[in-house]
């Protein structure tokens, strides 16, 4: 159902369709503006979520002080420069300091930041900083490997090229042994590689 607040968005989609040379009255395109609206509401739903609240909702006391790693967290984001997809995987680790967070919350935080207009470098930093702030661990490490459709579908058209970015905090930044263990674990067999 059209509402006054949605109408400018729907009109903008119609303008884009017309601009590329299509007929907005063609049967296959009649409902496209509404479909795009729903897709955008989902793809950019991260603006409506608070990563700190997600993490704080499942915090538990723990004596564990060994690395906790979640590998190969799939995500889909949108390049803020071209509004084209970024498709990737995140590897996130932290070293607890008196408390741990529910494992499902880490992929949820990845999705919160991924479902915003992004550049990969900033996405990596935002995930690491959210974990450092909420959990206050001894260290956090985030590595993201992603494909950027703005490089593959247009521009340089380099198919299957990947970009890797990292954000290291605390022990992962200061201690070479801890950092090496993290990179060894994310590169071990069983994981996906781009």
N, CA, C and O of each residue as an XYZ file, in Angstrom:
776
protein
N       0.843     -1.197      0.000
C       0.000      0.000      0.000
C       0.878      1.248      0.000
O       1.842      1.342      0.761
N       0.541      2.186     -0.846
C       1.322      3.419     -0.927
C       0.985      4.330      0.244
O      -0.179      4.493      0.609
N       2.010      4.912      0.818
C       1.801      5.916      1.849
C       2.515      7.178      1.410
O       3.428      7.112      0.588
N       2.121      8.321      1.937
C       2.777      9.567      1.536
C       4.295      9.528      1.765
O       5.044     10.132      0.997
N       4.758      8.831      2.804
C       6.203      8.802      3.067
C       6.945      7.923      2.075
O       8.126      8.150      1.816
N       6.266      6.912      1.511
C       6.904      6.025      0.543
C       6.859      6.566     -0.883
O       7.662      6.157     -1.721
N       5.943      7.469     -1.167
C       5.733      7.911     -2.541
C       6.994      8.509     -3.187
O       7.278      8.192     -4.342
N       7.752      9.354     -2.493
C       8.966      9.879     -3.144
C       9.944      8.770     -3.553
O      10.584      8.857     -4.601
N      10.054      7.727     -2.717
C      10.926      6.598     -3.061
C      10.396      5.878     -4.294
O      11.152      5.591     -5.222
N       9.099      5.587     -4.305
C       8.493      4.892     -5.446
C       8.656      5.705     -6.726
O       8.935      5.149     -7.788
N       8.482      7.006     -6.625
C       8.662      7.880     -7.796
C      10.112      7.874     -8.272
O      10.380      7.902     -9.473
N      11.044      7.839     -7.322
C      12.471      7.814     -7.692
C      12.814      6.528     -8.432
O      13.578      6.562     -9.396
N      12.265      5.395     -8.003
C      12.505      4.126     -8.704
C      11.936      4.198    -10.118
O      12.575      3.744    -11.066
N      10.753      4.759    -10.263
C      10.162      4.919    -11.597
C      11.045      5.791    -12.481
O      11.223      5.512    -13.666
N      11.596      6.852    -11.890
C      12.495      7.735    -12.650
C      13.727      6.967    -13.119
O      14.155      7.126    -14.262
N      14.307      6.129    -12.241
C      15.486      5.341    -12.640
C      15.140      4.368    -13.758
O      15.898      4.216    -14.716
N      13.986      3.708    -13.630
C      13.570      2.760    -14.670
C      13.423      3.478    -16.009
O      13.879      2.982    -17.039
N      12.787      4.642    -15.990
C      12.617      5.430    -17.213
C      13.967      5.893    -17.750
O      14.191      5.890    -18.961
N      14.865      6.290    -16.854
C      16.176      6.812    -17.259
C      16.997      5.775    -18.030
O      17.713      6.130    -18.966
N      16.901      4.495    -17.646
C      17.686      3.477    -18.347
C      17.038      3.032    -19.649
O      17.597      2.209    -20.373
N      15.833      3.584    -19.958
C      15.224      3.303    -21.243
C      14.070      2.324    -21.205
O      13.646      1.830    -22.250
N      13.550      2.029    -20.012
C      12.443      1.089    -19.890
C      11.106      1.828    -19.778
O      11.047      3.040    -19.569
N      10.056      1.054    -19.924
C       8.689      1.570    -19.835
C       8.107      1.141    -18.493
O       7.864     -0.047    -18.281
N       7.880      2.087    -17.584
C       7.386      1.753    -16.246
C       5.974      1.182    -16.262
O       5.511      0.642    -15.258
N       5.283      1.300    -17.403
C       3.930      0.745    -17.478
C       3.928     -0.684    -18.032
O       2.874     -1.311    -18.136
N       5.112     -1.195    -18.386
C       5.199     -2.579    -18.865
C       4.804     -3.526    -17.732
O       5.141     -3.283    -16.573
N       4.100     -4.590    -18.060
C       3.543     -5.501    -17.055
C       4.587     -5.976    -16.035
O       4.320     -5.978    -14.833
N       5.753     -6.372    -16.501
C       6.787     -6.889    -15.610
C       7.378     -5.852    -14.670
O       8.033     -6.204    -13.689
N       7.152     -4.575    -14.963
C       7.725     -3.502    -14.149
C       6.702     -2.765    -13.291
O       7.073     -1.892    -12.507
N       5.431     -3.101    -13.428
C       4.393     -2.354    -12.711
C       4.602     -2.366    -11.193
O       4.403     -1.346    -10.533
N       4.999     -3.504    -10.646
C       5.168     -3.612     -9.194
C       6.630     -3.476     -8.755
O       6.942     -3.632     -7.574
N       7.511     -3.188     -9.694
C       8.929     -3.079     -9.356
C       9.214     -2.004     -8.300
O       9.990     -2.274     -7.383
N       8.637     -0.813     -8.377
C       8.928      0.174     -7.331
C       8.609     -0.333     -5.921
O       9.376     -0.087     -4.990
N       7.485     -1.037     -5.756
C       7.126     -1.571     -4.436
C       8.089     -2.680     -4.015
O       8.450     -2.786     -2.843
N       8.504     -3.507     -4.983
C       9.461     -4.580     -4.671
C      10.803     -3.996     -4.250
O      11.435     -4.488     -3.316
N      11.231     -2.952     -4.938
C      12.506     -2.312     -4.593
C      12.422     -1.694     -3.200
O      13.373     -1.773     -2.424
N      11.288     -1.082     -2.888
C      11.092     -0.516     -1.552
C      11.253     -1.585     -0.477
O      11.972     -1.377      0.501
N      10.590     -2.724     -0.650
C      10.705     -3.810      0.336
C      12.135     -4.329      0.417
O      12.641     -4.596      1.507
N      12.782     -4.471     -0.730
C      14.166     -4.957     -0.742
C      15.077     -3.981     -0.005
O      15.928     -4.400      0.780
N      14.907     -2.692     -0.251
C      15.748     -1.692      0.412
C      15.496     -1.653      1.914
O      16.430     -1.487      2.698
N      14.237     -1.804      2.317
C      13.938     -1.820      3.751
C      14.662     -2.971      4.439
O      15.124     -2.828      5.571
N      14.762     -4.111      3.760
C      15.497     -5.249      4.320
C      17.007     -5.024      4.249
O      17.710     -5.176      5.249
N      17.503     -4.661      3.062
C      18.951     -4.540      2.857
C      19.581     -3.457      3.721
O      20.759     -3.550      4.069
N      18.812     -2.434      4.070
C      19.336     -1.347      4.887
C      18.705     -1.327      6.283
O      18.663     -0.286      6.940
N      18.220     -2.478      6.723
C      17.622     -2.600      8.043
C      18.595     -2.386      9.183
O      18.179     -2.199     10.326
N      19.885     -2.410      8.889
C      20.898     -2.202      9.925
C      20.842     -0.827     10.563
O      21.304     -0.640     11.689
N      20.274      0.145      9.841
C      20.137      1.479     10.425
C      19.116      1.504     11.565
O      19.133      2.408     12.401
N      18.225      0.503     11.594
C      17.172      0.458     12.613
C      17.572     -0.385     13.825
O      16.796     -0.502     14.773
N      18.775     -0.976     13.807
C      19.195     -1.862     14.896
C      20.392     -1.283     15.640
O      21.217     -0.570     15.069
N      20.463     -1.606     16.920
C      21.542     -1.127     17.787
C      22.473     -2.288     18.119
O      22.085     -3.177     18.878
N      23.684     -2.308     17.576
C      24.595     -3.429     17.837
C      24.936     -3.590     19.322
O      25.124     -4.710     19.796
N      25.018     -2.484     20.050
C      25.325     -2.576     21.480
C      24.197     -3.286     22.226
O      24.456     -4.104     23.109
N      22.964     -2.982     21.879
C      21.828     -3.643     22.532
C      21.829     -5.136     22.234
O      21.524     -5.942     23.113
N      22.167     -5.510     21.013
C      22.230     -6.933     20.645
C      23.272     -7.648     21.488
O      22.999     -8.712     22.044
N      24.463     -7.071     21.587
C      25.536     -7.703     22.362
C      25.205     -7.742     23.849
O      25.437     -8.752     24.513
N      24.671     -6.657     24.368
C      24.367     -6.584     25.800
C      23.233     -7.525     26.206
O      23.089     -7.843     27.386
N      22.429     -7.972     25.240
C      21.289     -8.835     25.567
C      21.700    -10.268     25.888
O      20.882    -11.047     26.377
N      22.945    -10.622     25.622
C      23.381    -12.012     25.853
C      24.814    -12.040     26.367
O      25.681    -12.677     25.768
N      25.060    -11.354     27.467
C      26.389    -11.293     28.070
C      26.401    -12.192     29.308
O      25.486    -12.150     30.131
N      27.447    -12.999     29.424
C      27.518    -13.950     30.526
C      28.891    -13.924     31.175
O      29.906    -13.787     30.491
N      28.923    -14.057     32.504
C      30.195    -14.157     33.225
C      30.879    -15.456     32.835
O      30.228    -16.486     32.661
N      32.212    -15.399     32.698
C      32.961    -16.599     32.304
C      34.413    -16.471     32.753
O      34.990    -15.384     32.751
N      34.988    -17.609     33.138
C      36.412    -17.619     33.494
C      37.283    -17.921     32.281
O      38.510    -17.904     32.382
N      36.663    -18.196     31.135
C      37.417    -18.498     29.925
C      38.253    -17.298     29.500
O      37.761    -16.171     29.445
N      39.518    -17.552     29.203
C      40.366    -16.473     28.698
C      41.115    -16.899     27.443
O      42.185    -16.378     27.127
N      40.521    -17.869     26.727
C      41.092    -18.332     25.468
C      40.286    -17.758     24.307
O      39.139    -17.344     24.475
N      40.898    -17.740     23.142
C      40.284    -17.143     21.962
C      38.959    -17.805     21.596
O      38.841    -19.031     21.600
N      37.975    -16.985     21.282
C      36.691    -17.429     20.742
C      36.640    -16.915     19.300
O      36.759    -15.715     19.056
N      36.465    -17.830     18.360
C      36.517    -17.471     16.940
C      35.277    -17.987     16.227
O      34.909    -19.152     16.373
N      34.641    -17.123     15.461
C      33.581    -17.532     14.541
C      34.074    -17.210     13.131
O      34.320    -16.055     12.784
N      34.210    -18.265     12.335
C      34.724    -18.124     10.973
C      33.589    -18.116      9.962
O      32.486    -18.599     10.218
N      33.898    -17.556      8.821
C      33.042    -17.662      7.640
C      31.611    -17.194      7.870
O      30.658    -17.882      7.502
N      31.467    -16.030      8.475
C      30.142    -15.429      8.647
C      29.779    -14.748      7.324
O      30.341    -13.708      6.981
N      28.852    -15.333      6.598
C      28.448    -14.754      5.316
C      27.735    -13.429      5.543
O      26.971    -13.276      6.496
N      27.993    -12.484      4.665
C      27.247    -11.233      4.729
C      27.082    -10.664      3.327
O      27.822    -10.986      2.397
N      26.084     -9.810      3.224
C      25.814     -9.080      1.982
C      25.667     -7.622      2.379
O      24.900     -7.281      3.280
N      26.409     -6.772      1.695
C      26.344     -5.354      1.993
C      26.172     -4.592      0.692
O      26.023     -5.182     -0.378
N      26.196     -3.273      0.800
C      25.988     -2.419     -0.372
C      27.045     -1.329     -0.393
O      27.200     -0.580      0.572
N      27.766     -1.248     -1.492
C      28.794     -0.226     -1.669
C      28.147      1.160     -1.644
O      27.215      1.439     -2.398
N      28.652      2.009     -0.774
C      28.061      3.340     -0.650
C      28.386      4.257     -1.820
O      27.771      5.313     -1.964
N      29.333      3.874     -2.648
C      29.708      4.711     -3.788
C      28.873      4.431     -5.034
O      28.612      5.339     -5.823
N      28.448      3.160     -5.218
C      27.729      2.799     -6.439
C      26.409      2.093     -6.171
O      25.679      1.786     -7.113
N      26.085      1.827     -4.904
C      24.882      1.083     -4.519
C      24.838     -0.283     -5.194
O      23.782     -0.733     -5.639
N      25.989     -0.933     -5.265
C      26.087     -2.283     -5.802
C      26.511     -3.232     -4.679
O      27.062     -2.788     -3.672
N      26.261     -4.535     -4.842
C      26.513     -5.480     -3.750
C      27.988     -5.676     -3.412
O      28.869     -5.609     -4.268
N      28.210     -5.918     -2.130
C      29.465     -6.439     -1.588
C      29.093     -7.789     -0.993
O      28.188     -7.873     -0.163
N      29.785     -8.847     -1.412
C      29.466    -10.202     -0.966
C      30.707    -10.762     -0.289
O      31.775    -10.825     -0.898
N      30.571    -11.170      0.973
C      31.774    -11.622      1.644
C      31.551    -12.501      2.847
O      30.443    -12.949      3.145
N      32.664    -12.728      3.527
C      32.690    -13.504      4.759
C      33.534    -12.753      5.775
O      34.558    -12.150      5.454
N      33.061    -12.813      7.015
C      33.799    -12.189      8.114
C      34.285    -13.278      9.059
O      33.594    -14.268      9.299
N      35.481    -13.079      9.587
C      36.039    -13.938     10.617
C      36.235    -13.040     11.838
O      36.931    -12.027     11.762
N      35.625    -13.407     12.953
C      35.620    -12.549     14.133
C      36.095    -13.354     15.339
O      35.588    -14.442     15.613
N      37.067    -12.807     16.048
C      37.577    -13.465     17.254
C      37.703    -12.451     18.384
O      37.901    -11.257     18.157
N      37.581    -12.962     19.609
C      37.872    -12.128     20.771
C      38.423    -12.994     21.882
O      38.212    -14.207     21.899
N      39.126    -12.373     22.807
C      39.673    -13.054     23.979
C      38.937    -12.507     25.197
O      39.117    -11.343     25.557
N      38.107    -13.336     25.834
C      37.282    -12.859     26.941
C      38.109    -12.344     28.120
O      39.237    -12.776     28.353
N      37.519    -11.425     28.838
C      38.115    -10.902     30.078
C      37.009    -10.824     31.133
O      36.605     -9.740     31.554
N      36.529    -12.007     31.550
C      35.512    -12.061     32.585
C      34.096    -12.230     32.081
O      33.196    -12.535     32.863
N      33.877    -12.037     30.779
C      32.539    -12.238     30.241
C      32.610    -12.648     28.775
O      33.535    -12.292     28.045
N      31.597    -13.409     28.376
C      31.473    -13.841     26.984
C      30.098    -13.402     26.488
O      29.212    -13.056     27.269
N      29.951    -13.427     25.166
C      28.686    -13.047     24.550
C      28.119    -14.262     23.821
O      28.872    -15.089     23.306
N      26.796    -14.370     23.779
C      26.171    -15.469     23.050
C      26.668    -15.524     21.620
O      26.732    -14.499     20.941
N      27.020    -16.717     21.159
C      27.666    -16.855     19.853
C      26.830    -16.310     18.702
O      27.382    -15.780     17.737
N      25.514    -16.432     18.788
C      24.669    -15.951     17.685
C      24.684    -14.439     17.556
O      24.318    -13.898     16.512
N      25.103    -13.755     18.608
C      25.069    -12.291     18.583
C      26.156    -11.710     17.680
O      25.987    -10.626     17.123
N      27.253    -12.417     17.538
C      28.344    -11.891     16.702
C      27.941    -11.842     15.226
O      28.134    -10.802     14.596
N      27.387    -12.918     14.639
C      26.896    -12.794     13.264
C      25.800    -11.738     13.119
O      25.707    -11.073     12.087
N      24.979    -11.586     14.147
C      23.937    -10.550     14.081
C      24.546     -9.159     14.009
O      24.046     -8.295     13.288
N      25.631     -8.938     14.758
C      26.302     -7.632     14.718
C      26.945     -7.408     13.349
O      26.920     -6.294     12.826
N      27.519     -8.459     12.771
C      28.064     -8.343     11.411
C      26.954     -7.888     10.470
O      27.159     -6.985      9.658
N      25.774     -8.512     10.574
C      24.664     -8.146      9.700
C      24.168     -6.721      9.935
O      23.806     -6.027      8.985
N      24.150     -6.284     11.188
C      23.696     -4.913     11.480
C      24.540     -3.914     10.699
O      23.999     -3.014     10.055
N      25.846     -4.064     10.750
C      26.712     -3.110     10.048
C      26.740     -3.354      8.543
O      26.883     -2.411      7.765
N      26.602     -4.628      8.125
C      26.602     -4.927      6.689
C      25.350     -4.379      6.020
O      25.387     -4.003      4.849
N      24.242     -4.331      6.753
C      22.988     -3.856      6.162
C      22.866     -2.342      6.281
O      21.846     -1.796      6.701
N      23.941     -1.704      5.898
C      24.009     -0.250      5.784
C      24.843      0.049      4.537
O      25.523     -0.841      4.025
N      24.802      1.260      4.055
C      25.704      1.631      2.961
C      27.111      1.632      3.538
O      27.361      2.220      4.590
N      28.039      0.961      2.830
C      29.330      0.697      3.443
C      30.492      0.826      2.475
O      30.337      0.814      1.254
N      31.663      0.952      3.081
C      32.920      0.577      2.441
C      33.497     -0.515      3.337
O      33.292     -0.498      4.551
N      34.206     -1.445      2.752
C      34.664     -2.619      3.497
C      35.552     -2.243      4.674
O      35.446     -2.832      5.750
N      36.411     -1.280      4.475
C      37.333     -0.897      5.547
C      36.574     -0.422      6.784
O      36.927     -0.769      7.911
N      35.531      0.372      6.564
C      34.746      0.891      7.683
C      33.924     -0.210      8.343
O      33.792     -0.242      9.567
N      33.377     -1.105      7.539
C      32.623     -2.234      8.070
C      33.478     -3.052      9.041
O      33.017     -3.433     10.116
N      34.707     -3.311      8.656
C      35.628     -4.086      9.493
C      35.879     -3.384     10.819
O      35.847     -4.016     11.875
N      36.125     -2.091     10.767
C      36.384     -1.305     11.983
C      35.155     -1.254     12.892
O      35.275     -1.373     14.111
N      33.980     -1.076     12.299
C      32.763     -0.951     13.103
C      32.478     -2.222     13.902
O      32.078     -2.152     15.064
N      32.683     -3.374     13.281
C      32.459     -4.648     13.981
C      33.428     -4.778     15.147
O      33.023     -5.112     16.261
N      34.711     -4.513     14.894
C      35.720     -4.630     15.953
C      35.439     -3.666     17.099
O      35.527     -4.046     18.266
N      35.104     -2.432     16.776
C      34.871     -1.429     17.821
C      33.632     -1.739     18.650
O      33.621     -1.501     19.858
N      32.582     -2.270     18.013
C      31.369     -2.628     18.756
C      31.663     -3.719     19.775
O      31.189     -3.663     20.910
N      32.448     -4.713     19.363
C      32.798     -5.798     20.289
C      33.690     -5.299     21.418
O      33.492     -5.670     22.575
N      34.657     -4.473     21.095
C      35.546     -3.932     22.140
C      34.747     -3.122     23.148
O      34.965     -3.239     24.354
N      33.843     -2.321     22.671
C      33.081     -1.439     23.549
C      32.124     -2.216     24.457
O      32.024     -1.928     25.650
N      31.423     -3.201     23.890
C      30.399     -3.911     24.664
C      30.967     -5.001     25.565
O      30.601     -5.092     26.736
N      31.855     -5.824     25.026
C      32.343     -6.981     25.775
C      33.545     -6.627     26.640
O      33.806     -7.295     27.641
N      34.285     -5.576     26.262
C      35.532     -5.195     26.934
C      36.469     -6.389     27.063
O      36.928     -6.693     28.164
N      36.764     -7.077     25.947
C      37.647     -8.235     26.003
C      39.115     -7.811     26.037
O      39.435     -6.623     25.983
N      39.994     -8.800     26.127
C      41.434     -8.526     26.085
C      41.879     -8.174     24.671
O      42.923     -7.552     24.471
N      41.084     -8.575     23.707
C      41.404     -8.241     22.326
C      40.311     -8.689     21.377
O      39.518     -9.575     21.694
N      40.278     -8.068     20.212
C      39.331     -8.403     19.151
C      40.088     -8.410     17.830
O      40.966     -7.581     17.593
N      39.729     -9.366     16.973
C      40.279     -9.404     15.622
C      39.142     -9.648     14.638
O      38.300    -10.522     14.850
N      39.125     -8.878     13.574
C      38.123     -9.043     12.518
C      38.851     -9.028     11.180
O      39.627     -8.116     10.892
N      38.594    -10.039     10.373
C      39.090    -10.063      8.997
C      37.891    -10.259      8.092
O      37.051    -11.126      8.329
N      37.822     -9.447      7.057
C      36.750     -9.571      6.071
C      37.382     -9.808      4.705
O      38.330     -9.133      4.305
N      36.820    -10.796      4.001
C      37.204    -11.075      2.618
C      35.936    -10.909      1.789
O      34.916    -11.535      2.075
N      36.002    -10.068      0.768
C      34.773     -9.776      0.027
C      35.036     -9.510     -1.444
O      36.124     -9.113     -1.861
N      33.976     -9.750     -2.209
C      33.943     -9.396     -3.618
C      33.058     -8.173     -3.757
O      32.022     -8.064     -3.101
N      33.471     -7.258     -4.613
C      32.761     -5.989     -4.803
C      32.233     -5.932     -6.225
O      32.998     -5.920     -7.189
N      30.901     -5.896     -6.340
C      30.309     -5.874     -7.675
C      30.601     -4.562     -8.410
O      30.487     -4.503     -9.634
N      30.974     -3.513     -7.676
C      31.354     -2.273     -8.355
C      32.675     -2.439     -9.111
O      32.977     -1.654    -10.010
N      33.468     -3.462     -8.747
C      34.683     -3.777     -9.494
C      34.440     -4.838    -10.563
O      35.149     -4.889    -11.568
N      33.430     -5.688    -10.339
C      33.197     -6.805    -11.254
C      32.182     -6.492    -12.347
O      32.354     -6.913    -13.491
N      31.135     -5.760    -12.008
C      30.061     -5.503    -12.965
C      30.300     -4.257    -13.799
O      29.672     -4.085    -14.844
N      31.199     -3.385    -13.355
C      31.446     -2.116    -14.037
C      32.911     -1.752    -13.811
O      33.668     -2.547    -13.254
N      33.306     -0.583    -14.231
C      34.671     -0.110    -13.967
C      35.726     -1.039    -14.525
O      35.754     -1.298    -15.728
N      36.604     -1.550    -13.652
C      37.724     -2.370    -14.106
C      37.304     -3.773    -14.508
O      38.076     -4.474    -15.161
N      36.100     -4.205    -14.137
C      35.547     -5.512    -14.500
C      36.509     -6.653    -14.202
O      36.767     -7.495    -15.062
N      37.032     -6.680    -12.997
C      37.936     -7.738    -12.563
C      37.127     -8.801    -11.831
O      36.835     -8.674    -10.642
N      36.775     -9.842    -12.559
C      35.915    -10.892    -12.035
C      36.656    -11.707    -10.981
O      37.814    -12.081    -11.170
N      35.987    -11.973     -9.887
C      36.475    -12.831     -8.801
C      37.667    -12.275     -8.037
O      38.305    -13.018     -7.291
N      37.984    -11.016     -8.193
C      39.018    -10.441     -7.340
C      38.431    -10.233     -5.955
O      37.243     -9.941     -5.820
N      39.252    -10.382     -4.930
C      38.771    -10.217     -3.566
C      39.570     -9.138     -2.851
O      40.720     -8.850     -3.184
N      38.924     -8.565     -1.873
C      39.563     -7.562     -1.020
C      39.551     -8.111      0.398
O      38.531     -8.613      0.871
N      40.688     -8.013      1.070
C      40.800     -8.447      2.464
C      41.121     -7.232      3.313
O      42.013     -6.448      2.992
N      40.377     -7.089      4.406
C      40.646     -6.004      5.353
C      40.660     -6.594      6.758
O      40.019     -7.610      7.025
N      41.399     -5.942      7.649
C      41.467     -6.433      9.023
C      41.410     -5.272      9.999
O      41.777     -4.139      9.689
N      40.930     -5.604     11.198
C      40.933     -4.657     12.314
C      41.358     -5.445     13.548
O      40.698     -6.408     13.936
N      42.440     -5.038     14.148
C      42.985     -5.725     15.317
C      42.965     -4.781     16.504
O      43.342     -3.614     16.392
N      42.524     -5.294     17.637
C      42.446     -4.502     18.860
C      43.087     -5.278     20.013
O      43.091     -6.509     20.009
N      43.619     -4.568     20.981
C      44.143     -5.187     22.198
C      45.249     -6.187     21.930
O      46.196     -5.891     21.201
N      45.135     -7.389     22.525
C      46.188     -8.405     22.404
C      46.476     -8.788     20.962
O      47.619     -9.093     20.622
N      45.462     -8.779     20.111
C      45.686     -9.160     18.718
C      46.609     -8.168     18.021
O      47.334     -8.533     17.096
N      46.582     -6.944     18.455
C      47.457     -5.928     17.863
C      48.835     -5.934     18.517
O      49.850     -5.754     17.844
N      48.864     -6.145     19.840
C      50.124     -6.043     20.586
C      50.955     -7.316     20.583
O      52.184     -7.254     20.603
N      50.297     -8.471     20.557
C      51.006     -9.731     20.766
C      51.096    -10.532     19.469
O      50.081    -10.968     18.925
N      52.305    -10.718     18.989
C      52.524    -11.391     17.710
C      52.042    -12.834     17.743
O      51.501    -13.321     16.751
N      52.226    -13.531     18.864
C      51.819    -14.933     18.978
C      50.295    -15.063     18.876
O      49.794    -15.951     18.185
N      49.565    -14.190     19.555
C      48.105    -14.203     19.508
C      47.617    -13.910     18.097
O      46.708    -14.568     17.591
N      48.224    -12.926     17.479
C      47.858    -12.553     16.107
C      48.120    -13.721     15.155
O      47.289    -14.024     14.299
N      49.270    -14.371     15.303
C      49.628    -15.498     14.431
C      48.661    -16.667     14.614
O      48.295    -17.330     13.644
N      48.244    -16.921     15.869
C      47.278    -18.000     16.118
C      45.959    -17.706     15.402
O      45.367    -18.596     14.791
N      45.508    -16.467     15.481
C      44.257    -16.075     14.821
C      44.342    -16.299     13.319
O      43.451    -16.916     12.734
N      45.402    -15.805     12.689
C      45.516    -15.950     11.239
C      45.684    -17.407     10.836
O      45.203    -17.813      9.778
N      46.356    -18.196     11.658
C      46.497    -19.618     11.383
C      45.134    -20.310     11.424
O      44.830    -21.137     10.565
N      44.319    -19.972     12.416
C      42.999    -20.582     12.548
C      42.068    -20.201     11.391
O      41.342    -21.055     10.882
N      42.077    -18.952     10.976
C      41.145    -18.571      9.899
C      41.602    -19.103      8.545
O      40.803    -19.200      7.614
N      42.883    -19.447      8.431
C      43.380    -20.004      7.177
C      43.414    -21.522      7.167
O      43.809    -22.126      6.170
N      42.998    -22.158      8.284
C      43.022    -23.615      8.363
C      41.967    -24.217      7.461
O      41.037    -23.532      7.037
N      42.112    -25.518      7.162
C      41.185    -26.178      6.260
C      39.781    -26.178      6.835
O      39.580    -26.063      8.043
N      38.840    -26.308      5.957
C      37.444    -26.323      6.372
C      36.766    -24.982      6.173
O      35.538    -24.903      6.189
N      37.538    -23.935      5.986
C      36.945    -22.616      5.769
C      36.817    -22.327      4.292
O      37.412    -23.003      3.452
N      36.037    -21.320      3.991
C      35.890    -20.890      2.601
C      36.993    -19.872      2.293
O      37.418    -19.100      3.152
N      37.428    -19.903      1.061
C      38.380    -18.885      0.601
C      37.832    -18.277     -0.667
O      37.171    -18.944     -1.463
N      38.114    -17.012     -0.844
C      37.682    -16.340     -2.069
C      38.832    -16.279     -3.021
O      38.692    -15.751     -4.124
